[in-house]
């Protein structure tokens, strides 16, 4: 579990809207409504959703509940099938060569553009059928007393996915707590914006 790692990267957020008190009781159901969907038996390229932060295979929170004192813990699981470009190119070349040979046997000199596109799509589906999804899990901790959220990743794509899925699940917008916004919070809010924007940088050399 990344939360317990010796070192980690994290992103801190605040919830922009006021959180209704009724939401906390709805969190388990909202997590379940937007849970991760397994794609091992499909040809889907990607799947993502919530899972238990204690066990990525626990999609019903049987092992442990998301409530941990006044915190809520859950994880964003992302499974992706990755076909290396070189592998895809190789198999496309093989399939196109076979198709061209058949075309020449029928007296044709080339493969139509639509047929080439169709062959590439068929190759991709065949390769996906032979490829296992690679899982990635990103923990999240939500402080119900302060409303602050910690997401245990600094990857831009993972953060965007988390922010979008969080809003879809809970109807709330997350704003990253950058140093600028942390300073605003410490100095009393929006009224401190002019003071921060006019600060001269300090040289430490």
ChimeraX commands (.cxc) that place a marker at each C-alpha (Angstrom):
marker #1 position 0.00,0.00,0.00 radius 0.5
marker #1 position 1.71,3.26,-1.13 radius 0.5
marker #1 position 0.49,5.13,1.97 radius 0.5
marker #1 position 2.81,2.96,4.07 radius 0.5
marker #1 position 5.81,3.24,1.72 radius 0.5
marker #1 position 9.10,4.66,2.94 radius 0.5
marker #1 position 8.99,7.31,0.23 radius 0.5
marker #1 position 6.22,8.45,-2.06 radius 0.5
marker #1 position 4.91,11.23,-4.26 radius 0.5
marker #1 position 1.58,12.86,-3.49 radius 0.5
marker #1 position -0.76,15.63,-4.57 radius 0.5
marker #1 position -2.88,17.57,-2.10 radius 0.5
marker #1 position -6.33,18.89,-3.01 radius 0.5
marker #1 position -9.10,20.97,-1.55 radius 0.5
marker #1 position -12.74,20.55,-2.47 radius 0.5
marker #1 position -13.96,23.74,-4.15 radius 0.5
marker #1 position -17.64,23.42,-3.22 radius 0.5
marker #1 position -19.11,23.22,0.25 radius 0.5
marker #1 position -19.48,19.54,1.12 radius 0.5
marker #1 position -23.02,18.64,2.20 radius 0.5
marker #1 position -23.08,16.73,5.51 radius 0.5
marker #1 position -25.35,14.10,3.95 radius 0.5
marker #1 position -22.60,13.10,1.50 radius 0.5
marker #1 position -20.47,11.23,4.05 radius 0.5
marker #1 position -23.11,8.53,4.55 radius 0.5
marker #1 position -23.41,8.14,0.77 radius 0.5
marker #1 position -19.70,7.62,0.08 radius 0.5
marker #1 position -19.69,3.77,0.26 radius 0.5
marker #1 position -22.55,3.56,-2.27 radius 0.5
marker #1 position -20.99,6.18,-4.54 radius 0.5
marker #1 position -17.72,4.27,-4.51 radius 0.5
marker #1 position -19.60,1.08,-5.39 radius 0.5
marker #1 position -21.50,2.82,-8.18 radius 0.5
marker #1 position -18.21,3.85,-9.76 radius 0.5
marker #1 position -16.15,0.76,-8.94 radius 0.5
marker #1 position -13.43,-0.68,-11.16 radius 0.5
marker #1 position -14.65,-3.09,-13.88 radius 0.5
marker #1 position -12.35,-6.01,-14.66 radius 0.5
marker #1 position -11.35,-6.40,-18.34 radius 0.5
marker #1 position -9.34,-9.63,-18.19 radius 0.5
marker #1 position -12.01,-11.46,-20.20 radius 0.5
marker #1 position -12.53,-8.69,-22.74 radius 0.5
marker #1 position -10.62,-6.95,-25.53 radius 0.5
marker #1 position -11.00,-3.52,-23.93 radius 0.5
marker #1 position -7.88,-1.40,-23.93 radius 0.5
marker #1 position -8.47,0.32,-20.58 radius 0.5
marker #1 position -10.63,0.27,-17.47 radius 0.5
marker #1 position -10.56,2.36,-14.32 radius 0.5
marker #1 position -12.57,2.87,-11.14 radius 0.5
marker #1 position -12.47,2.67,-7.35 radius 0.5
marker #1 position -11.26,-0.29,-5.31 radius 0.5
marker #1 position -10.29,-1.05,-1.73 radius 0.5
marker #1 position -6.97,0.61,-0.88 radius 0.5
marker #1 position -6.10,-2.42,1.30 radius 0.5
marker #1 position -6.63,-4.90,-1.56 radius 0.5
marker #1 position -7.02,-3.93,-5.21 radius 0.5
marker #1 position -8.94,-7.15,-5.85 radius 0.5
marker #1 position -11.58,-6.23,-3.27 radius 0.5
marker #1 position -14.23,-4.38,-5.25 radius 0.5
marker #1 position -16.95,-4.75,-2.60 radius 0.5
marker #1 position -14.96,-3.55,0.43 radius 0.5
marker #1 position -15.40,-6.92,2.18 radius 0.5
marker #1 position -11.84,-6.92,3.57 radius 0.5
marker #1 position -12.14,-3.49,5.19 radius 0.5
marker #1 position -14.46,-0.47,4.98 radius 0.5
marker #1 position -13.37,2.85,3.45 radius 0.5
marker #1 position -13.98,4.58,6.80 radius 0.5
marker #1 position -10.82,4.88,8.92 radius 0.5
marker #1 position -11.64,7.13,11.87 radius 0.5
marker #1 position -12.45,10.55,10.41 radius 0.5
marker #1 position -10.72,9.60,7.15 radius 0.5
marker #1 position -12.01,7.87,4.04 radius 0.5
marker #1 position -9.51,5.72,2.17 radius 0.5
marker #1 position -9.97,4.22,-1.27 radius 0.5
marker #1 position -7.92,3.72,-4.40 radius 0.5
marker #1 position -8.16,4.42,-8.10 radius 0.5
marker #1 position -7.31,1.31,-10.08 radius 0.5
marker #1 position -6.33,1.61,-13.73 radius 0.5
marker #1 position -5.80,-1.47,-15.92 radius 0.5
marker #1 position -4.28,-0.89,-19.35 radius 0.5
marker #1 position -3.39,-3.16,-22.24 radius 0.5
marker #1 position -0.20,-1.88,-23.84 radius 0.5
marker #1 position 0.85,-3.16,-27.24 radius 0.5
marker #1 position 4.44,-2.05,-27.99 radius 0.5
marker #1 position 4.50,0.00,-31.22 radius 0.5
marker #1 position 7.28,-2.17,-32.68 radius 0.5
marker #1 position 5.22,-5.33,-32.09 radius 0.5
marker #1 position 2.14,-3.75,-33.68 radius 0.5
marker #1 position 4.18,-2.56,-36.68 radius 0.5
marker #1 position 5.70,-6.02,-37.20 radius 0.5
marker #1 position 2.37,-7.84,-37.20 radius 0.5
marker #1 position 0.80,-5.21,-39.46 radius 0.5
marker #1 position 3.61,-5.73,-41.96 radius 0.5
marker #1 position 3.05,-9.50,-41.86 radius 0.5
marker #1 position -0.73,-9.14,-42.29 radius 0.5
marker #1 position -0.39,-6.59,-45.12 radius 0.5
marker #1 position 2.16,-8.76,-46.92 radius 0.5
marker #1 position -0.21,-11.74,-46.77 radius 0.5
marker #1 position -3.08,-9.58,-48.00 radius 0.5
marker #1 position -1.01,-8.20,-50.88 radius 0.5
marker #1 position -0.05,-11.70,-51.94 radius 0.5
marker #1 position -3.72,-12.68,-52.06 radius 0.5
marker #1 position -4.55,-9.51,-54.01 radius 0.5
marker #1 position -1.88,-10.25,-56.62 radius 0.5
marker #1 position -3.24,-13.78,-57.01 radius 0.5
marker #1 position -6.55,-12.15,-57.92 radius 0.5
marker #1 position -4.88,-9.82,-60.41 radius 0.5
marker #1 position -4.88,-6.73,-58.17 radius 0.5
marker #1 position -1.81,-4.54,-57.76 radius 0.5
marker #1 position -2.53,-2.91,-54.40 radius 0.5
marker #1 position -4.61,-3.05,-51.21 radius 0.5
marker #1 position -7.37,-0.39,-50.95 radius 0.5
marker #1 position -7.02,2.18,-48.15 radius 0.5
marker #1 position -10.17,1.02,-46.33 radius 0.5
marker #1 position -8.94,-2.58,-46.38 radius 0.5
marker #1 position -5.54,-1.55,-44.98 radius 0.5
marker #1 position -7.30,0.26,-42.14 radius 0.5
marker #1 position -9.45,-2.79,-41.49 radius 0.5
marker #1 position -6.38,-5.04,-41.38 radius 0.5
marker #1 position -4.67,-2.74,-38.85 radius 0.5
marker #1 position -7.76,-2.84,-36.62 radius 0.5
marker #1 position -7.91,-6.64,-36.85 radius 0.5
marker #1 position -4.23,-6.91,-35.93 radius 0.5
marker #1 position -4.75,-4.68,-32.90 radius 0.5
marker #1 position -7.68,-6.79,-31.69 radius 0.5
marker #1 position -5.69,-10.02,-32.12 radius 0.5
marker #1 position -2.77,-8.59,-30.16 radius 0.5
marker #1 position -5.06,-7.35,-27.40 radius 0.5
marker #1 position -6.56,-10.82,-27.11 radius 0.5
marker #1 position -3.04,-12.12,-26.38 radius 0.5
marker #1 position -2.13,-9.30,-24.00 radius 0.5
marker #1 position -2.89,-9.14,-20.28 radius 0.5
marker #1 position -3.96,-5.79,-18.76 radius 0.5
marker #1 position -1.30,-4.17,-16.58 radius 0.5
marker #1 position -2.77,-2.88,-13.29 radius 0.5
marker #1 position -1.82,0.36,-11.55 radius 0.5
marker #1 position -3.26,1.45,-8.19 radius 0.5
marker #1 position -3.24,4.97,-6.72 radius 0.5
marker #1 position -4.34,5.45,-3.11 radius 0.5
marker #1 position -6.44,8.39,-1.92 radius 0.5
marker #1 position -7.20,9.68,1.58 radius 0.5
marker #1 position -10.07,12.09,2.29 radius 0.5
marker #1 position -10.15,13.96,5.60 radius 0.5
marker #1 position -13.83,14.36,6.48 radius 0.5
marker #1 position -13.06,17.06,9.07 radius 0.5
marker #1 position -11.10,19.39,6.79 radius 0.5
marker #1 position -12.39,18.21,3.40 radius 0.5
marker #1 position -8.81,17.93,2.15 radius 0.5
marker #1 position -7.87,15.05,-0.16 radius 0.5
marker #1 position -4.46,13.45,-0.66 radius 0.5
marker #1 position -3.82,11.52,-3.86 radius 0.5
marker #1 position -0.71,9.38,-3.86 radius 0.5
marker #1 position 0.67,10.25,-7.27 radius 0.5
marker #1 position 2.18,13.21,-9.07 radius 0.5
marker #1 position 1.67,11.77,-12.55 radius 0.5
marker #1 position -0.30,14.31,-14.62 radius 0.5
marker #1 position -2.44,11.72,-16.44 radius 0.5
marker #1 position -3.24,9.87,-13.22 radius 0.5
marker #1 position -4.16,13.15,-11.49 radius 0.5
marker #1 position -6.49,14.18,-14.32 radius 0.5
marker #1 position -8.16,10.77,-14.27 radius 0.5
marker #1 position -8.57,10.96,-10.49 radius 0.5
marker #1 position -9.99,14.51,-10.56 radius 0.5
marker #1 position -12.51,13.62,-13.28 radius 0.5
marker #1 position -13.60,10.36,-11.63 radius 0.5
marker #1 position -13.86,12.06,-8.23 radius 0.5
marker #1 position -16.17,14.71,-9.68 radius 0.5
marker #1 position -18.25,12.06,-11.47 radius 0.5
marker #1 position -18.57,10.01,-8.28 radius 0.5
marker #1 position -19.17,12.71,-5.68 radius 0.5
marker #1 position -20.26,15.78,-7.67 radius 0.5
marker #1 position -17.38,17.78,-6.21 radius 0.5
marker #1 position -14.52,19.65,-7.87 radius 0.5
marker #1 position -10.94,19.18,-6.70 radius 0.5
marker #1 position -8.38,21.99,-6.79 radius 0.5
marker #1 position -4.67,21.15,-6.35 radius 0.5
marker #1 position -3.11,22.80,-3.31 radius 0.5
marker #1 position -0.10,24.38,-4.99 radius 0.5
marker #1 position 2.23,26.57,-2.89 radius 0.5
marker #1 position 0.33,29.63,-4.18 radius 0.5
marker #1 position -3.03,28.33,-2.97 radius 0.5
marker #1 position -1.52,27.14,0.32 radius 0.5
marker #1 position -0.20,30.65,0.87 radius 0.5
marker #1 position -3.66,32.08,0.08 radius 0.5
marker #1 position -5.16,29.73,2.66 radius 0.5
marker #1 position -2.64,30.81,5.31 radius 0.5
marker #1 position -3.12,34.53,4.56 radius 0.5
marker #1 position -6.90,34.54,4.66 radius 0.5
marker #1 position -8.15,33.78,1.16 radius 0.5
marker #1 position -8.71,35.73,-2.05 radius 0.5
marker #1 position -7.98,39.10,-0.43 radius 0.5
marker #1 position -4.31,38.10,-0.27 radius 0.5
marker #1 position -3.98,37.57,-4.05 radius 0.5
marker #1 position -2.52,41.06,-4.82 radius 0.5
marker #1 position 0.06,40.68,-2.04 radius 0.5
marker #1 position 1.23,37.30,-3.37 radius 0.5
marker #1 position 1.27,38.34,-7.02 radius 0.5
marker #1 position 3.48,41.35,-6.23 radius 0.5
marker #1 position 6.07,39.49,-4.15 radius 0.5
marker #1 position 9.62,39.91,-5.44 radius 0.5
marker #1 position 11.52,36.63,-5.85 radius 0.5
marker #1 position 14.36,36.01,-3.40 radius 0.5
marker #1 position 17.81,35.04,-4.66 radius 0.5
marker #1 position 19.52,32.44,-2.48 radius 0.5
marker #1 position 22.83,32.53,-4.40 radius 0.5
marker link #1:1,2 radius 0.2
marker link #1:2,3 radius 0.2
marker link #1:3,4 radius 0.2
marker link #1:4,5 radius 0.2
marker link #1:5,6 radius 0.2
marker link #1:6,7 radius 0.2
marker link #1:7,8 radius 0.2
marker link #1:8,9 radius 0.2
marker link #1:9,10 radius 0.2
marker link #1:10,11 radius 0.2
marker link #1:11,12 radius 0.2
marker link #1:12,13 radius 0.2
marker link #1:13,14 radius 0.2
marker link #1:14,15 radius 0.2
marker link #1:15,16 radius 0.2
marker link #1:16,17 radius 0.2
marker link #1:17,18 radius 0.2
marker link #1:18,19 radius 0.2
marker link #1:19,20 radius 0.2
marker link #1:20,21 radius 0.2
marker link #1:21,22 radius 0.2
marker link #1:22,23 radius 0.2
marker link #1:23,24 radius 0.2
marker link #1:24,25 radius 0.2
marker link #1:25,26 radius 0.2
marker link #1:26,27 radius 0.2
marker link #1:27,28 radius 0.2
marker link #1:28,29 radius 0.2
marker link #1:29,30 radius 0.2
marker link #1:30,31 radius 0.2
marker link #1:31,32 radius 0.2
marker link #1:32,33 radius 0.2
marker link #1:33,34 radius 0.2
marker link #1:34,35 radius 0.2
marker link #1:35,36 radius 0.2
marker link #1:36,37 radius 0.2
marker link #1:37,38 radius 0.2
marker link #1:38,39 radius 0.2
marker link #1:39,40 radius 0.2
marker link #1:40,41 radius 0.2
marker link #1:41,42 radius 0.2
marker link #1:42,43 radius 0.2
marker link #1:43,44 radius 0.2
marker link #1:44,45 radius 0.2
marker link #1:45,46 radius 0.2
marker link #1:46,47 radius 0.2
marker link #1:47,48 radius 0.2
marker link #1:48,49 radius 0.2
marker link #1:49,50 radius 0.2
marker link #1:50,51 radius 0.2
marker link #1:51,52 radius 0.2
marker link #1:52,53 radius 0.2
marker link #1:53,54 radius 0.2
marker link #1:54,55 radius 0.2
marker link #1:55,56 radius 0.2
marker link #1:56,57 radius 0.2
marker link #1:57,58 radius 0.2
marker link #1:58,59 radius 0.2
marker link #1:59,60 radius 0.2
marker link #1:60,61 radius 0.2
marker link #1:61,62 radius 0.2
marker link #1:62,63 radius 0.2
marker link #1:63,64 radius 0.2
marker link #1:64,65 radius 0.2
marker link #1:65,66 radius 0.2
marker link #1:66,67 radius 0.2
marker link #1:67,68 radius 0.2
marker link #1:68,69 radius 0.2
marker link #1:69,70 radius 0.2
marker link #1:70,71 radius 0.2
marker link #1:71,72 radius 0.2
marker link #1:72,73 radius 0.2
marker link #1:73,74 radius 0.2
marker link #1:74,75 radius 0.2
marker link #1:75,76 radius 0.2
marker link #1:76,77 radius 0.2
marker link #1:77,78 radius 0.2
marker link #1:78,79 radius 0.2
marker link #1:79,80 radius 0.2
marker link #1:80,81 radius 0.2
marker link #1:81,82 radius 0.2
marker link #1:82,83 radius 0.2
marker link #1:83,84 radius 0.2
marker link #1:84,85 radius 0.2
marker link #1:85,86 radius 0.2
marker link #1:86,87 radius 0.2
marker link #1:87,88 radius 0.2
marker link #1:88,89 radius 0.2
marker link #1:89,90 radius 0.2
marker link #1:90,91 radius 0.2
marker link #1:91,92 radius 0.2
marker link #1:92,93 radius 0.2
marker link #1:93,94 radius 0.2
marker link #1:94,95 radius 0.2
marker link #1:95,96 radius 0.2
marker link #1:96,97 radius 0.2
marker link #1:97,98 radius 0.2
marker link #1:98,99 radius 0.2
marker link #1:99,100 radius 0.2
marker link #1:100,101 radius 0.2
marker link #1:101,102 radius 0.2
marker link #1:102,103 radius 0.2
marker link #1:103,104 radius 0.2
marker link #1:104,105 radius 0.2
marker link #1:105,106 radius 0.2
marker link #1:106,107 radius 0.2
marker link #1:107,108 radius 0.2
marker link #1:108,109 radius 0.2
marker link #1:109,110 radius 0.2
marker link #1:110,111 radius 0.2
marker link #1:111,112 radius 0.2
marker link #1:112,113 radius 0.2
marker link #1:113,114 radius 0.2
marker link #1:114,115 radius 0.2
marker link #1:115,116 radius 0.2
marker link #1:116,117 radius 0.2
marker link #1:117,118 radius 0.2
marker link #1:118,119 radius 0.2
marker link #1:119,120 radius 0.2
marker link #1:120,121 radius 0.2
marker link #1:121,122 radius 0.2
marker link #1:122,123 radius 0.2
marker link #1:123,124 radius 0.2
marker link #1:124,125 radius 0.2
marker link #1:125,126 radius 0.2
marker link #1:126,127 radius 0.2
marker link #1:127,128 radius 0.2
marker link #1:128,129 radius 0.2
marker link #1:129,130 radius 0.2
marker link #1:130,131 radius 0.2
marker link #1:131,132 radius 0.2
marker link #1:132,133 radius 0.2
marker link #1:133,134 radius 0.2
marker link #1:134,135 radius 0.2
marker link #1:135,136 radius 0.2
marker link #1:136,137 radius 0.2
marker link #1:137,138 radius 0.2
marker link #1:138,139 radius 0.2
marker link #1:139,140 radius 0.2
marker link #1:140,141 radius 0.2
marker link #1:141,142 radius 0.2
marker link #1:142,143 radius 0.2
marker link #1:143,144 radius 0.2
marker link #1:144,145 radius 0.2
marker link #1:145,146 radius 0.2
marker link #1:146,147 radius 0.2
marker link #1:147,148 radius 0.2
marker link #1:148,149 radius 0.2
marker link #1:149,150 radius 0.2
marker link #1:150,151 radius 0.2
marker link #1:151,152 radius 0.2
marker link #1:152,153 radius 0.2
marker link #1:153,154 radius 0.2
marker link #1:154,155 radius 0.2
marker link #1:155,156 radius 0.2
marker link #1:156,157 radius 0.2
marker link #1:157,158 radius 0.2
marker link #1:158,159 radius 0.2
marker link #1:159,160 radius 0.2
marker link #1:160,161 radius 0.2
marker link #1:161,162 radius 0.2
marker link #1:162,163 radius 0.2
marker link #1:163,164 radius 0.2
marker link #1:164,165 radius 0.2
marker link #1:165,166 radius 0.2
marker link #1:166,167 radius 0.2
marker link #1:167,168 radius 0.2
marker link #1:168,169 radius 0.2
marker link #1:169,170 radius 0.2
marker link #1:170,171 radius 0.2
marker link #1:171,172 radius 0.2
marker link #1:172,173 radius 0.2
marker link #1:173,174 radius 0.2
marker link #1:174,175 radius 0.2
marker link #1:175,176 radius 0.2
marker link #1:176,177 radius 0.2
marker link #1:177,178 radius 0.2
marker link #1:178,179 radius 0.2
marker link #1:179,180 radius 0.2
marker link #1:180,181 radius 0.2
marker link #1:181,182 radius 0.2
marker link #1:182,183 radius 0.2
marker link #1:183,184 radius 0.2
marker link #1:184,185 radius 0.2
marker link #1:185,186 radius 0.2
marker link #1:186,187 radius 0.2
marker link #1:187,188 radius 0.2
marker link #1:188,189 radius 0.2
marker link #1:189,190 radius 0.2
marker link #1:190,191 radius 0.2
marker link #1:191,192 radius 0.2
marker link #1:192,193 radius 0.2
marker link #1:193,194 radius 0.2
marker link #1:194,195 radius 0.2
marker link #1:195,196 radius 0.2
marker link #1:196,197 radius 0.2
marker link #1:197,198 radius 0.2
marker link #1:198,199 radius 0.2
marker link #1:199,200 radius 0.2
marker link #1:200,201 radius 0.2
marker link #1:201,202 radius 0.2
marker link #1:202,203 radius 0.2
marker link #1:203,204 radius 0.2
marker link #1:204,205 radius 0.2
view
